[in-house]
Amino acid sequence: MSTYEKIKEIENEMARTQKNKATSNHLGILKAKLAKLKREILAPSKSGGGDSVGFDVAKTGVARIGFIALDLQANYFFNSNHLLILLGFPSVGKSTLMSKITGTFSEVGAYEFTTLTTVPGVLQYKGAKIQILDLPGIIEGAKDGKGRGRQVIAVARTCSLIFLILDVLKPMTDKNVIEKELEGFGIRLNKEPPKINFRRKEKGGISMSNTVPLTNLDLDSVKAILSEYRIHSADVSFRCDATADDLIDVIEGNRVYIPAIYLLNKIDQISIEELDLIYKIPHAIPISAHHEWNFDEMLEMMWEYLNLARIYTKPKGQLPDYASPVVLKRNACSVEDFCNSIHKGIMRQFANALVWGNSVKHSPQKVGKDHILADEDVVQIVKKI
């Protein structure tokens, strides 16, 4: 029996099994088996070859965005440091959006798989250059190894943000299908990693503790899941009301937790009353790619979710360079990170830095390499004498 057949068999058994306390251990074991089988599918192919044809485009800017189809024409946002992905069904307007925000022509058509080759473009926003690629599509079922799913998702898993492009007239149906594909690839949208500490040990059996009440797991179900992984001695500590899926994610250790924004396109086709309801959907932005409506709000939310900071350089005796900021992730935005992003050799001569901006109490303020910078800070590096 092939891996795909085994997966289908387990999924069918899970669908047939009633969910209650008596079956929770059995379902937990099935979920663990399913996760291991899917890991086999998602593992990189050992055979080389030309599967990557059309995906090699020189990287430019601080981030990369790409568009691709998934039978749900998807748009993928690759990047060297940050990655944004845009996903959507055919004819939801991704190629139109690509053309409007970058000025790059990307063929638009009201039929599936209009995009057949990689079309690169660059979006400049708040001083940062973001590369966008309009890519050919993968098919529904990509999470099960169909089509180009594996090679495309290898890039998707490195993203900082995902844009899901949906038709505003049927957003929830399409949303569920796309999310299912991403879930199958180990991508968790708008979720935080579960607060579970897991440590294997050589002997001593399974030790479990929790700081909050557990309504989905008990010691027997935890042991059953760990046994499927041939783990018979481990310390497991829960700091959240975790599920079997959460525990499996921690054991697998290959899940990625990515923020997502839902772009609900074609709002020119709905009423003001319907638009008010759309705004109540979490993480959603209504837009019209054709009319360029609400692009400012979309790009501002993109910037917020990417969690980037612009740091301006100031050579001694000169004005700050506001035209070319150094763009960093806010969780990697120390003075040392700033210096290394310019040149690795700067820290060898680093004495201190003078900082103007929101991260200091007075401007300028002398700081060390561990000082955390804020968006739009100005930094002057002082070298050793």
C-alpha positions as CSV (number, residue, x, y, z in Angstrom):
1,M,0.0,0.0,0.0
2,S,1.4,3.4,-1.0
3,T,1.8,6.3,1.5
4,Y,-1.1,8.1,-0.1
5,E,-3.3,5.1,0.3
6,K,-2.3,4.7,3.9
7,I,-3.2,8.4,4.5
8,K,-6.6,8.0,2.9
9,E,-7.3,4.8,4.9
10,I,-6.5,6.6,8.2
11,E,-8.5,9.7,7.3
12,N,-11.5,7.4,6.5
13,E,-11.1,5.6,9.8
14,M,-11.0,8.9,11.6
15,A,-14.1,10.1,9.8
16,R,-16.0,6.9,10.9
17,T,-14.9,7.1,14.5
18,Q,-17.2,9.0,16.9
19,K,-15.5,11.7,18.9
20,N,-15.9,11.1,22.6
21,K,-13.8,10.4,25.7
22,A,-13.8,6.6,25.0
23,T,-12.3,7.1,21.6
24,S,-9.9,10.0,22.3
25,N,-6.9,7.7,22.8
26,H,-7.6,5.9,19.5
27,L,-8.0,9.1,17.6
28,G,-4.8,10.5,19.1
29,I,-2.9,7.4,17.9
30,L,-4.5,7.8,14.4
31,K,-3.5,11.5,14.3
32,A,0.1,10.6,15.2
33,K,0.2,7.9,12.5
34,L,-1.2,10.4,10.0
35,A,1.4,13.1,11.0
36,K,4.2,10.6,10.4
37,L,3.0,9.6,7.0
38,K,2.5,13.2,5.9
39,R,6.1,13.9,7.1
40,E,7.3,11.3,4.5
41,I,5.4,13.1,1.7
42,L,6.7,16.5,2.7
43,A,10.3,15.4,3.0
44,P,12.5,16.8,0.2
45,S,12.9,14.4,-2.7
46,K,16.4,12.7,-2.7
47,S,16.4,12.6,-6.5
48,G,17.7,15.8,-8.1
49,G,16.2,17.0,-11.4
50,G,14.5,19.8,-13.1
51,D,11.5,20.2,-10.8
52,S,12.6,23.7,-9.9
53,V,12.4,24.9,-13.5
54,G,10.8,28.4,-13.6
55,F,11.4,29.0,-9.9
56,D,14.9,30.5,-10.1
57,V,14.7,34.3,-10.1
58,A,17.5,36.5,-8.7
59,K,16.6,37.8,-5.3
60,T,16.3,41.6,-4.9
61,G,15.1,43.8,-2.1
62,V,14.5,42.9,1.6
63,A,11.5,40.6,0.9
64,R,10.0,38.5,-1.8
65,I,6.4,38.0,-2.7
66,G,5.2,35.5,-5.2
67,F,1.9,34.6,-6.8
68,I,1.0,31.1,-7.7
69,A,-2.1,28.9,-8.3
70,L,-3.2,25.9,-6.3
71,D,-6.2,25.0,-8.4
72,L,-6.9,27.9,-6.2
73,Q,-4.5,30.1,-8.0
74,A,-2.1,31.0,-5.3
75,N,0.4,33.8,-5.0
76,Y,3.6,33.2,-3.2
77,F,5.7,35.8,-1.5
78,F,9.3,34.6,-1.3
79,N,12.0,36.5,0.3
80,S,15.5,36.3,1.5
81,N,14.7,37.5,5.0
82,H,10.9,37.7,5.0
83,L,8.4,36.0,2.8
84,L,4.8,36.8,2.0
85,I,2.5,34.5,0.1
86,L,-0.6,35.3,-1.7
87,L,-3.0,32.4,-2.3
88,G,-6.3,32.4,-4.1
89,F,-8.6,30.5,-6.4
90,P,-8.6,31.1,-10.2
91,S,-9.9,34.5,-11.3
92,V,-10.0,36.0,-7.8
93,G,-7.8,38.9,-9.1
94,K,-4.3,38.0,-8.0
95,S,-2.6,38.8,-11.3
96,T,-4.6,42.1,-11.4
97,L,-3.3,42.8,-7.9
98,M,0.2,41.9,-8.9
99,S,0.1,44.3,-11.9
100,K,-1.5,47.2,-9.9
101,I,0.9,47.2,-6.9
102,T,4.1,46.6,-8.9
103,G,3.5,48.2,-12.3
104,T,4.6,44.8,-13.8
105,F,2.5,43.2,-16.4
106,S,1.2,39.8,-15.3
107,E,-1.3,38.2,-17.7
108,V,-4.9,38.5,-16.5
109,G,-7.6,36.1,-17.6
110,A,-10.9,34.9,-16.4
111,Y,-9.9,31.2,-16.6
112,E,-7.8,28.9,-14.5
113,F,-4.0,28.8,-14.6
114,T,-3.6,32.0,-16.6
115,T,-0.1,32.3,-15.0
116,L,2.2,29.8,-16.7
117,T,5.6,31.3,-16.1
118,T,7.3,33.3,-13.4
119,V,6.6,37.1,-13.7
120,P,8.8,39.1,-11.3
121,G,8.0,42.6,-10.0
122,V,9.1,44.9,-7.2
123,L,6.9,46.7,-4.7
124,Q,8.5,49.7,-3.0
125,Y,6.9,50.5,0.3
126,K,8.2,52.7,3.2
127,G,11.6,52.7,1.7
128,A,11.8,48.9,1.5
129,K,12.0,47.0,-1.8
130,I,9.8,43.9,-1.8
131,Q,10.2,41.5,-4.7
132,I,7.0,39.9,-6.0
133,L,6.8,36.8,-8.2
134,D,3.7,35.8,-10.0
135,L,4.2,32.0,-10.3
136,P,2.4,29.1,-12.0
137,G,0.0,27.1,-9.9
138,I,-0.2,23.9,-8.0
139,I,-3.3,21.8,-7.8
140,E,-5.7,21.1,-5.0
141,G,-4.4,18.1,-3.1
142,A,-0.9,19.6,-3.1
143,K,-0.7,18.7,0.6
144,D,-0.9,15.0,-0.4
145,G,2.0,15.4,-2.8
146,K,0.1,16.2,-6.0
147,G,1.5,18.6,-8.6
148,R,4.3,20.9,-7.6
149,G,3.1,21.2,-4.0
150,R,6.3,20.0,-2.4
151,Q,8.6,22.5,-4.1
152,V,6.3,25.4,-3.8
153,I,5.5,24.8,-0.2
154,A,9.2,24.5,0.6
155,V,9.3,28.3,-0.1
156,A,6.0,29.0,1.5
157,R,7.2,27.5,4.9
158,T,9.9,30.2,5.1
159,C,7.4,33.1,4.8
160,S,6.8,35.8,7.4
161,L,3.2,36.5,6.2
162,I,0.6,34.9,4.0
163,F,-2.0,36.7,2.0
164,L,-5.1,34.6,1.2
165,I,-6.9,36.1,-1.8
166,L,-10.6,35.3,-1.7
167,D,-13.7,36.2,-3.7
168,V,-15.8,38.4,-1.5
169,L,-19.0,36.7,-2.7
170,K,-17.9,33.3,-1.3
171,P,-15.0,33.9,1.1
172,M,-15.5,31.3,3.7
173,T,-15.8,28.3,1.4
174,D,-12.6,29.1,-0.5
175,K,-10.9,30.1,2.8
176,N,-11.5,26.6,4.3
177,V,-10.1,24.8,1.2
178,I,-6.9,26.9,1.1
179,E,-6.4,26.6,4.9
180,K,-6.7,22.8,4.6
181,E,-3.9,22.7,2.0
182,L,-1.6,24.8,4.2
183,E,-2.5,22.8,7.3
184,G,-1.5,19.7,5.4
185,F,2.0,21.2,4.9
186,G,2.5,21.9,8.6
187,I,1.7,25.6,8.2
188,R,-0.4,27.0,11.1
189,L,-2.1,30.3,10.3
190,N,-2.6,33.1,12.9
191,K,-1.6,30.7,15.7
192,E,1.1,30.7,18.3
193,P,3.2,27.6,19.0
194,P,1.5,25.6,21.8
195,K,3.0,26.2,25.2
196,I,4.2,22.6,25.7
197,N,7.6,21.7,27.0
198,F,8.7,18.3,25.7
199,R,12.0,16.6,26.6
200,R,13.0,13.0,25.9
201,K,14.9,11.0,28.5
202,E,16.6,7.7,28.6
203,K,14.5,6.1,31.4
204,G,11.9,6.9,34.0
205,G,8.7,6.6,32.0
206,I,6.4,9.4,31.0
207,S,6.2,12.3,33.4
208,M,3.4,14.8,32.8
209,S,2.6,18.1,34.5
210,N,0.2,21.0,33.7
211,T,-0.2,24.5,35.0
212,V,-3.8,24.9,33.6
213,P,-6.6,22.4,33.5
214,L,-6.5,20.0,30.5
215,T,-9.9,19.3,28.9
216,N,-8.6,17.4,25.9
217,L,-5.7,15.3,27.1
218,D,-4.9,13.0,30.1
219,L,-1.9,10.9,31.0
220,D,-3.2,7.9,29.1
221,S,-3.8,9.8,25.9
222,V,-0.4,11.4,26.1
223,K,1.2,8.0,26.6
224,A,-0.7,6.6,23.7
225,I,0.5,9.3,21.3
226,L,4.1,9.1,22.5
227,S,4.0,5.3,22.2
228,E,3.2,5.7,18.5
229,Y,6.5,7.6,18.2
230,R,8.2,4.9,20.2
231,I,8.8,7.3,23.0
232,H,8.5,5.6,26.4
233,S,10.4,8.0,28.6
234,A,9.9,11.8,28.5
235,D,8.9,14.9,30.5
236,V,5.9,16.7,29.2
237,S,4.8,20.0,30.7
238,F,1.6,21.8,29.6
239,R,1.1,25.5,30.1
240,C,-2.0,25.7,27.9
241,D,-5.2,23.6,27.4
242,A,-3.6,21.6,24.5
243,T,-5.1,19.2,22.1
244,A,-3.7,16.0,20.7
245,D,-2.9,17.9,17.5
246,D,-0.9,20.4,19.5
247,L,1.1,17.7,21.2
248,I,1.8,16.0,17.9
249,D,2.9,19.3,16.4
250,V,5.5,19.7,19.2
251,I,6.7,16.1,18.8
252,E,7.1,16.5,15.1
253,G,8.9,19.7,15.6
254,N,8.6,20.9,11.9
255,R,5.5,23.1,12.1
256,V,5.7,26.8,11.2
257,Y,3.4,29.4,12.7
258,I,2.7,32.2,10.3
259,P,0.4,35.3,10.4
260,A,-2.1,35.6,7.6
261,I,-4.2,38.3,6.1
262,Y,-7.3,37.5,4.1
263,L,-7.8,39.8,1.1
264,L,-11.5,39.8,0.1
265,N,-11.4,41.0,-3.5
266,K,-14.1,42.4,-5.7
267,I,-15.9,44.6,-3.1
268,D,-17.3,46.7,-6.0
269,Q,-19.8,43.8,-6.3
270,I,-21.3,44.1,-2.8
271,S,-23.4,46.6,-0.9
272,I,-22.2,48.9,2.0
273,E,-24.1,46.8,4.5
274,E,-22.3,43.7,3.3
275,L,-19.0,45.5,3.5
276,D,-19.7,46.3,7.2
277,L,-20.0,42.5,7.8
278,I,-16.8,41.8,5.9
279,Y,-14.9,44.0,8.3
280,K,-15.9,41.8,11.2
281,I,-13.9,38.9,9.8
282,P,-10.7,38.6,11.8
283,H,-7.4,39.4,9.9
284,A,-9.4,40.4,6.8
285,I,-9.1,43.4,4.4
286,P,-11.7,44.1,1.7
287,I,-10.2,45.3,-1.5
288,S,-10.9,45.8,-5.2
289,A,-7.8,44.9,-7.2
290,H,-9.4,46.2,-10.4
291,H,-10.4,49.7,-9.0
292,E,-7.4,49.8,-6.6
293,W,-9.8,50.3,-3.6
294,N,-8.4,50.1,-0.1
295,F,-4.8,49.4,-1.2
296,D,-3.5,51.8,1.5
297,E,-5.1,49.8,4.3
298,M,-3.9,46.6,2.7
299,L,-0.3,47.7,2.5
300,E,-0.3,49.2,5.9
301,M,-1.6,45.9,7.4
302,M,1.0,44.0,5.3
303,W,3.8,46.1,6.9
304,E,2.3,45.6,10.4
305,Y,2.1,41.8,10.0
306,L,5.6,41.6,8.5
307,N,6.8,43.3,11.7
308,L,9.6,45.2,10.0
309,A,11.5,48.2,11.2
310,R,13.3,50.9,9.2
311,I,16.6,52.1,10.7
312,Y,18.3,55.1,9.2
313,T,22.1,55.5,9.0
314,K,23.8,58.8,10.0
315,P,27.4,59.2,9.0
316,K,29.4,61.5,11.4
317,G,28.9,65.1,10.6
318,Q,26.2,64.4,8.0
319,L,22.4,64.3,7.8
320,P,20.7,61.0,8.2
321,D,20.1,59.0,5.0
322,Y,16.3,58.8,4.9
323,A,16.3,57.5,1.3
324,S,17.8,54.0,2.0
325,P,16.8,52.6,5.4
326,V,18.1,49.3,6.7
327,V,15.1,47.1,7.1
328,L,15.1,44.5,9.9
329,K,12.7,42.2,11.7
330,R,11.6,43.8,14.9
331,N,12.5,40.7,16.9
332,A,16.1,40.9,15.4
333,C,16.6,44.6,15.7
334,S,19.6,45.2,18.1
335,V,22.4,47.6,17.2
336,E,24.5,44.5,16.5
337,D,21.9,43.1,14.1
338,F,21.9,46.6,12.4
339,C,25.7,46.6,12.1
340,N,25.9,43.1,10.7
341,S,23.2,43.8,8.1
342,I,25.4,46.5,6.7
343,H,28.7,44.6,6.9
344,K,29.9,41.8,9.1
345,G,33.2,43.6,9.8
346,I,31.7,46.6,11.5
347,M,31.5,45.0,14.9
348,R,35.2,44.4,15.0
349,Q,35.7,48.2,15.2
350,F,32.5,49.0,17.1
351,A,32.8,51.1,20.3
352,N,29.2,52.4,20.7
353,A,26.4,53.9,18.8
354,L,24.5,57.2,19.0
355,V,20.7,56.7,18.6
356,W,18.0,59.2,17.9
357,G,14.4,58.0,18.0
358,N,11.7,56.2,20.0
359,S,14.0,53.5,21.5
360,V,16.0,56.0,23.6
361,K,15.0,58.4,26.4
362,H,16.9,61.3,25.0
363,S,18.4,62.1,21.6
364,P,21.1,61.3,20.9
365,Q,21.8,58.6,23.4
366,K,25.0,56.5,23.6
367,V,24.1,52.8,23.5
368,G,25.9,49.5,23.3
369,K,25.5,46.6,20.8
370,D,22.6,45.0,22.7
371,H,20.3,48.0,22.5
372,I,17.0,47.2,20.8
373,L,16.1,49.7,18.1
374,A,12.7,51.0,17.2
375,D,11.1,51.7,13.8
376,E,12.5,54.9,12.2
377,D,15.4,55.2,14.7
378,V,18.5,57.0,13.4
379,V,21.9,55.4,14.2
380,Q,25.4,56.7,14.1
381,I,28.2,54.1,14.6
382,V,31.2,55.2,16.7
383,K,34.4,53.2,16.0
384,K,37.2,52.4,18.4
385,I,40.0,54.8,18.5
